[in-house]
Amino acid sequence: MKQIIPMTILIGLSAMNGCSLSAPKHRAHNKSAATKIPLTAVPEAILASVDAHVPGIYLNEAHLTHQGEKEIYELEGLSQSATYEISATSNGHILDVARDASLSD
């Protein structure tokens, strides 16, 4: 009985904060299921599309994952004191762009 009450409190607090004790059901940026690849392995169509979305980005990491039959490239890079995480399909279609400005002065 003593362990039930703290767990009930934890679940209640998690629900109040909009959090969950379970893993996310779908997230394209799941690096545990992704394979790190060299930037030279990223198709040119993706690189051109990424540069169009975030001009001047310096890419520093790439991962390859799959959603069903689709190959999804997950790229990380820096531009104008912000970090970016970008997901794209193999033909260069951008699925998601996440920006973290915490590096700004």
Buried (B, 14 or more C-beta within 10 A) or exposed (E): EEEEEEEEEEEEEEEEEEEEEEEEEEEBBBBEEBEEBEEEEBBEBBBEBBEEEBEEBEBEBBBBBEEEEEEBBBBBBBBEEBBBBBBBBBEBEBBEBEEEEEEEE
